[in-house]
Each structure stands twice: as C-alpha cells, then as structure tokens.
Amino acid sequence: MPAIAEAGRPLFDPADFRIPAGITHVCAGGETPFLRRHDAALARYAADKSNGPPGRDAQDAVVLRVRDRIASAWGVERGDIGFTAHVAEGVSMIVESLDWRDGDNAVTDPDEYPSLVAPLALQRRPRVALRHASAGDPAALAAAVDARTRLIAVSHVSYLTGARHDLAALRTIADRVGALLLVDHTQAAGYLPIDPRLADFAFAASYKWQLGMTGTAIAYWNRARRPQWMPSTAGWHSIASMARPDYREGLALLPDAMRFARGNPAHAALYVLDSALEYLGRFPPGAVQAHVQALTTALLARLDAAGIASTTPADPRRHGASVCIATPHAAALTEALHHRGIWAWNGRGRIRFSLHGYNAMDDVERIMAGLLAEWRG
C-alpha cells in the first residue's frame, strides 16, 4: 500500500461534483455525488441514441472503451470483462449455472451483503446448504468448508464494518476443497487496487467509489481458471452470432465475459462510467487510496480518543474507505448530523462515514465535532 499521506486538502476538486456548498459528503459507500462532467456524457449518449445505425456504432465503441479502461486498471484482458445490471444479477447467473447436487454447500460471512447471499438462499432445485463463517478469520472459514463446498462468496471490503478481507487466504482455502471463489469488489473498486484474478468470478457496482451511476455493474470471468463456464440462460446479446438464428442448429454463446449481458448493456450508465473512469485516471496509481486512508485512519484515531468504538479495524491494511459505528441510535444520530451539514449513511444499526477524494481533514474534524455534540452512547 502507498505510504499514508497527509490529506489537508481534497485530492479531487469538490467543485467537480454536485455537492451543495457547506456540506460534508461522506456517503460514498452508498452513493457518491454526481460528477458535473457526467451531464455532458449523458448528452453524448442522447445524441448517439438518436443517430440511427451510426449512433449504435458509437454506443458500441463506448462499451469497448469502458471494457479496455477496466481491463487495464485491473490487469486483465478485455475479454475477461463484461457487464450485468447489478451485482445481484451476476451472482444469480453464477449460482444458477452450477450443477448443484443434494448435500452441496456454500460459505459466506454471517454479515455478508444480500446480493451475494440471497441467490444462494433461494436456490431450490436442489437447495444449497448455507454455512456462515467470518471472512475476516481465515482459520474459521477454513474450518467451515469441506469437500461438498462448491462456492465461497465474499466482499473484498465489508459494507457493514469497513473491514478488508484477505482474498489470497480465501483463494487458498477455496483451492483446498475445489470450490469457486466469488468476490464482490463494490466497496473497494475506485480507490483500492483490484486483482480480480484471485477469484473465479468477480463483480463491482459502479455507482460508489467508481463515481458512476446505477444501471451497470462490472462482471469478471476468470477464463484461465474456468474456461468451460456457461450461464444457464442467454439472450440475443450474449449469443455469438447477430445473424438471423437457425434455432434447429442450437445457439453458441459469446466467447468472452460479455455473455453476462443477455440483453443490451445499459448504455447511458456506461457513458457515465466512461466519464468517471477517465476522471479517476487523471490521478496517479495509489493516490486515491493514500488520500482516503489518511482520512479514515485520522477519523478512527479521533474516535478512539473520544471513547467512541468503531467496528472498523484501525490497521489501514485491514480497512477500506469507510468508518462504521454500531449504535442503536444510528437513525437519530444520522438525521441530527444531516441537519448539521454532515451527510453520512444510516442502516442496519450503524452509521457509516465513507470518504473519497473530494474529502479532506476538515471533514474529519467536522464529523467529530458533530458526533461529540450529538453522541448518545
């Protein structure tokens, strides 16, 4: 990890975003504010959509460019990168594609996000036994798997606590029993380096630290590890030929990760993601991570000094860009902070302060002043 830097000033110009004057915006784990440059991206999409066949060619070119940007950032090939509407759709496609047998099981963290757990919990023919073990404790997770474990599903960074998980250790555990490793990078992509090759399949929503919008999620298929993978359903966009099909001959799928996109990709969202990735690409590798972790470690230290416990690990090697506080008063405290101009995220019995490049140390001090004024321990 890059050395923790001072963050006295924002890394991004806050004026580049739709952040109202006087607001400390620390909602990146839920929704980042919209980049103003995305207005022009949406206008380009509207123009291309209206321009007939040449316009569709322009839309296809944007899809390719976004795939190239992601592949370059993640150190993989373009063909490994596709898109789904959201992480839950991608996970569902993986779960539905597996040849489950009676007695098979899957392992997740007991506090894992529903997008990874619900597709497994609702798998019916046959039902999959769900086992739960802390993803932050590789020894406990290793004890939970066995020869019938088909899948380990984990978030790179926990949405609930902000803890970062050791994906290399989980890869070793999965390989020990021949299980797939599926990783959700949503709470990491945009500020942490991503090596998707540790997983068999990986996904990432684009509307958080990647500065995009809802409607599209990145889908990664590790074709080197799972070259024979096929989804159990398809659509016109995921089949190999755009010609008029002869259904009697059967249908072949696209050879790459665009087989995740059964219908049209969400072009408007991809125009916005293209704009977002170009913006993030202006900053040197590691700069965003160093910036946000200077802020998170400072906030954690101040919370500790004030006697306010956080569920987020203090070690910057073990946390992401969020600082979480579990409290039964989360809803009331978040509302009180909102009235003070501090926009944090409430939910599931905790307050989450998620920092990004438009934040600075002044925001940390303002969070602490607001918390100390409103705290109900």
Secondary structure as UniProt FT lines:
FT   HELIX           14..16
FT   TURN            21..22
FT   STRAND          24..25
FT   TURN            28..30
FT   TURN            36..37
FT   HELIX           38..49
FT   HELIX           52..74
FT   HELIX           78..80
FT   STRAND          81..84
FT   HELIX           87..97
FT   TURN            102..103
FT   STRAND          105..108
FT   TURN            110..111
FT   HELIX           114..121
FT   TURN            125..126
FT   STRAND          129..132
FT   TURN            135..136
FT   HELIX           138..144
FT   TURN            147..148
FT   STRAND          149..155
FT   TURN            159..161
FT   STRAND          163..164
FT   HELIX           167..177
FT   STRAND          180..184
FT   TURN            186..188
FT   TURN            190..191
FT   HELIX           196..198
FT   STRAND          201..205
FT   TURN            209..210
FT   TURN            214..215
FT   STRAND          217..221
FT   TURN            223..225
FT   TURN            227..228
FT   TURN            236..238
FT   HELIX           247..249
FT   HELIX           257..260
FT   HELIX           267..280
FT   TURN            281..282
FT   TURN            285..286
FT   HELIX           287..305
FT   TURN            306..307
FT   TURN            316..317
FT   STRAND          322..326
FT   TURN            328..329
FT   HELIX           330..339
FT   TURN            340..341
FT   STRAND          342..343
FT   STRAND          345..347
FT   TURN            348..349
FT   STRAND          350..354
FT   TURN            357..358
FT   HELIX           361..374
//
